[in-house]
Amino acid sequence: MTTGFDLVTMGRIGVDLYPLQTGVGLEDVTSFGKYLGGSATNVAVAAARYGRRSAVITKTGDDPFGRFLRRALAGYGVADRYVGTSPRLPTPVTFCEVFPPDDFPLYFYRFPKAPDLDITVDDLDLDAIRSAKVFWATVTGLSQEPSRSATLAALETRGRKGITVLDLDYRPMFWESREQAREWVGKALEYATVAVGNLDECDTAVGLREPREAAKALRDKGISLAVVKQGPKGVLAVDDTGEAEVPPVPVEVVNGLGAGDAFGGALVHGLLSGWDIERIMRFANAAGAHVAGELACSDAMPTEDQVLRRLGGTE
């Protein structure tokens, strides 16, 4: 059976090793927590917390960390049928440092190459991609071949039908230059209906950092819903009905990593629920705040009740 998913994501997976001591550099950390990670995978986990039937297209190494990730996906209720195994590349590991409230350096160990960048067109179940209510792809998948061609093929097979999200998730360390990324992001935007990114990621996509100008540029490229994250100024969303600008939800930040993925899963839930953009943005902001107040990413993804409690029982 290849049909019936509410959400299919495609992109990074790996093991996150988060220090159990905060406010110190990695050289002084003595113990770590081990979690499932990777942006596209976390979005699938976040959506599954709302009861959405989710799957992820990705690839791990043939090693204990790869087995851990498959077991974690099963525990979160995310289908792993499209998770491949590389016989030659190790499962990636990511370390972070935790300096609340706003400094969380990341150290990616994706050498010589991450298995999730080794996904080929032949690895794809195009029927499952076409039939998913939402397909979510990330810019990281465009950074190297064969993942680049596979990501573009997956986007193209959607034909801009249904909800096709491009996560602008620009990580400079994965690219030769911002200009190289802009070229390939531009091609991917031709197939997306929703684009989500912060101001720096919007700069990579369309060369603009002013929120409304960036949203307009994305819409001019055929994007139906442009979502521009503005950090402490909240989030701006623009679609055919107009715009909504929603302030952030106050939270005592423990670890800001993963908040964006929680936002993404909540965005998917709101779109599938048919909510208006202001309601979606308020809900997604609260979901992101919930995760920012926790150490873990995947383990911390909230349920709908948890998000509503953070909103004070209102939307």
Summary of the structure (lengths in Angstrom):
residues: 315
radius of gyration: 17.9
end to end distance: 36.0
largest distance: 51.6
contacts: 1174
relative contact order: 0.14
helix: 42%
strand: 22%
